[in-house]
Amino acid sequence: MREKGIAFIVVIIVMAFMLTIGIALLTVTGTGPKVAGNIRTQQEAFNVAEAGFDTAWTAIDDFFANGTWTSFEGHYLKEPYGIDLPSSQNNYFRRLTDTEILNLIDPDGDGNSSLNNVLFCNKSYLTSLSGQSSQRYTYTVFLIDDETGGATSDPTDALLICIGCVRSGSSVTTSRLEILLAVEIPGAST
């Protein structure tokens, strides 16, 4: 009788061990697709930010080519106060998340900037087959004066900020690019 009791306990221990291994295996295999989906969505947001850069680069190049712009002066995002100041504890763009920046630019969420000097605000990256703009993939682009708060301002360069967004239901995934642009002005010393 005692041998049957020991065998029963061994069977229970083996079953508990196998149950633990099974649950761990289910957890690991269940999170793999979620991680892959998150990586794919992050890559999509990066691609949208790159599309924002391409569009902004073309527009800025056209502005300089046709004489609309002669420098970056007057085209930097300056509001809200401190957006371009590293000493600003509340509004400096590098201290803010992408979502916080987007909420400062478009607080009512209507897709239009409430601030001056935003090149593109929630611009759709894709259109549907029917020609409708898709709000799933959007980008926002603006310029920052990279010398504000320290060095002497140089209107021949700017920091181009591109924020790509991928929306899925209430979830928003973002990616930010910061690219230093410089323009060579004829006759200026280098």
N, C-alpha and C positions, 0 to 999 in steps of 0.2 A: 504494500500500500504506500509506503514511504517513497518508493521509486516512482510511482505514478505522480505523486505530488511534485517531485523534483522535475520530472519531465514536463509537467504542466507549466511550472514556473519558467523553465528554459524556453518553451514554446511562446509564452507570453513575452519574454524579453526579446526573442528573435522577431516576433511580430511587431513589437514597439519599435525596434531598430529599423525594420523594413518600412514601417509607416513613416518614421522620421525621414528616412532617405527619400521616400516617395514624395513627401510634401516638399522637401528641399528641391528635388528635381523639378517638380511642377512650378515652384516659385522661380527658379532659374530660367526655365524654358518660357515662362510667361512674361518675364521682364525683357527678354531679348528683343521681341518685336517692338515693344514700347521704346526701348533705347534706340533702335534703328529708326523708328518713326521720328523721334526727337532730333536725331542727327540729320535726317532728311529735311525736316522743317527748318532747322538752323541753316542748312546749306541753301535752301530756297530763299531765306531771308537775306543771306549774303549775296546771292545772285540778284535779288531785287535791288539791294544797295548798289551793286555794280552797275545795274541798268540805270539807276539814278545818277551815278557818276557819268556814265556815257552820255546821257541826255543833257546833263548840266555842262559837261565839257563842250559838247557841240554848241549849246546855246551861248556859253561864255565866249567861245572862239568866234562865233558869229557877231556877238556884241562888239568885240575888239576889231574884227575885220571890217564891219560897216561903220565904225566910228561912234557907235552908240556909247561905248565905254572907252575911256582912255587910260583908266587905272581901276583898281578895286575900291578906291576911296568913294564913300557914299553908298556902297553896296553890301557892307558888312551888317550882320545882325547885331544890333546894339541893345535891344530890349528883350526881356525885362532887364532892368539895370543889373549889371554884374554877370551877365551871360558870358562875357568875354574876359572877365577879370579873375585871374587865378586866386586873388585874395578874397573873393566873394565866397562866403560860407554857404549861402543859400542857392544862388542861381548859376554859378560857374558850370558851364556845359559838361566839363569832365567830372564833376561831382554829382551830376544828375544821371539817372537811368534814361534809356531811350524813351521809355513811356512817359517819364516826367517831362522830358524835352518836348515830346509831341503834345502833351497836355498844355504846356506853356504856349506853344505855337497855335494850337487849335483847341482852346478850352471848351468850346461848346460841341466839338466833335462833328461839325458840319462839313468837314473836308476843306475848309477855307482858312487861311492863316489870319489870325487877329493881329499879327505883327507885321511891321514893314521889313522889306528886304529878305523875304523868304523866297528863294527861287522857285521851288516846287513844294506844294503842301498836299500830302496824301494823293499824289498823282498815281493813277492806275498804271500798272505795268503791263497788264494783259487786257484784251477785249475778247468778248465771246464771239462765237460765229455770227451772231445777229448784230454785232457791232456795239454791244453794250459794254461799258467799262466795268471791270471786275474789281470790287473793293477787297478781295481776298489778298491780292498782292499790290502793295502801294509803297511809294518812297517819298521822303521829304528831304529837301536839299537847301542848305544855306551856307553863307560864308562867314568866317570869324576872322577878325584882325588878330593875327598871331603875335603881334608886338604890344597889344594893349596891356597896360599895367606894369610895364617895365622898360623895354627898349623903345627907341625912337620909332615912331610909326613909319612903315614903308608901304606906300600905296601900290607897289608893284608886285606884292605877294599877298596871299590869303590862304587860310585853311578852309578847304571845302569839306563840309560835313554832309554825309549821305546816310540816312537811316532807312533801311529796308524793313518792311513789315509783312508778315504773313498772318492773316487772321483766320481762325477756325472756331466758329461759335464765339464764346466769350474769351477764348484763349488768343493771345497775341505774342508772336515770336519776332524778335527784332535782331538786326545786325547793323553795326555802325562802321562806316569807313571814314577816316580822316586823311585827306590828301593835301599836301602843300602844293599850291599853284604859284607860279611866278611868271610874270610877263616881261618880255624884253621891250622896253620903250625906246624907239629910235632916238639917238642923240643922248641918251642917258649914260652916265659912266657906270661901269660895272665894278 
